[in-house]
Amino acid sequence: RGVLIQRIWPNTPAEAAGILEGDVLVRIDGINTPSLRALQRIMRERLAVDQEIEAEFIRSGELIVLQVILEEMPR
């Protein structure tokens, strides 16, 4: 279980970190992300703009770990 990455926008922290469409986000800083709702709650309650996080993904059946620096979401 995790959050399927469906789209990566150009010039974003996700693109810079090497996240790819089709990756499945399973953990942020050791916290499981079983659903989009859980991810949104984690982002809102525990993370901050300019914070560097460790994001764990499943890509082609392999676990990969990427460092991502968070930015404010565009409105």
For each residue, the residues with C-beta under 8 A, 3 or more apart:
1: 26 34 35
2: 24 25 26 33 34 57 58
3: 24 25 33 35 36 39
4: 22 23 24
5: 8 14 19 20 21 22 23 24 25 57
6: 21
7: 21
8: 5 12 14 15 19 20 21
9: 12 14 15
10: 15
11: 15
12: 8 9 15 16 71
13: 16 17 68 69 70 71
14: 5 8 9 17 19 68
15: 8 9 10 11 12 18 19
16: 12 13 69
17: 13 14 55 66 67 68 69
18: 15 66
19: 5 8 14 15 23 55 57 66 68
20: 5 8 23 59
21: 5 6 7 8
22: 4 5 59
23: 4 5 19 20 57 58 59 64
24: 2 3 4 5 57 58 59
25: 2 3 5 28 33 39 55 56 57
26: 1 2 32 33 56 57 58 63
27: 30 31 32 33 55 56
28: 25 31 33 39 42 47 53 54 55 56
29: 46 53 54
30: 27 54
31: 27 28 42 46
32: 26 27 38
33: 2 3 25 26 27 28 38 39 42
34: 1 2 38
35: 1 3 38 39
36: 3 39 40
37: 40 41
38: 32 33 34 35 41 42
39: 3 25 28 33 35 36 42 43
40: 36 37 43 44
41: 37 38 44 45
42: 28 31 33 38 39 45 46 47
43: 39 40 46 47
44: 40 41 47
45: 41 42
46: 29 31 42 43
47: 28 42 43 44 51 53 70
48: 51 70
49: 70 71 72
50: 69 70 71
51: 47 48 69 70
52: 67 68 69 70
53: 28 29 47 67 68 69 70
54: 28 29 30 65 66 67
55: 17 19 25 27 28 65 66 67 68
56: 25 26 27 28 63 64 65
57: 2 5 19 23 24 25 26 63 64 65 66
58: 2 23 24 26 61 62 63 64
59: 20 22 23 24 62 64
60:
61: 58
62: 58 59
63: 26 56 57 58
64: 23 56 57 58 59
65: 54 55 56 57
66: 17 18 19 54 55 57
67: 17 52 53 54 55
68: 13 14 17 19 52 53 55
69: 13 16 17 50 51 52 53
70: 13 47 48 49 50 51 52 53
71: 12 13 49 50
72: 49
73:
74:
75:
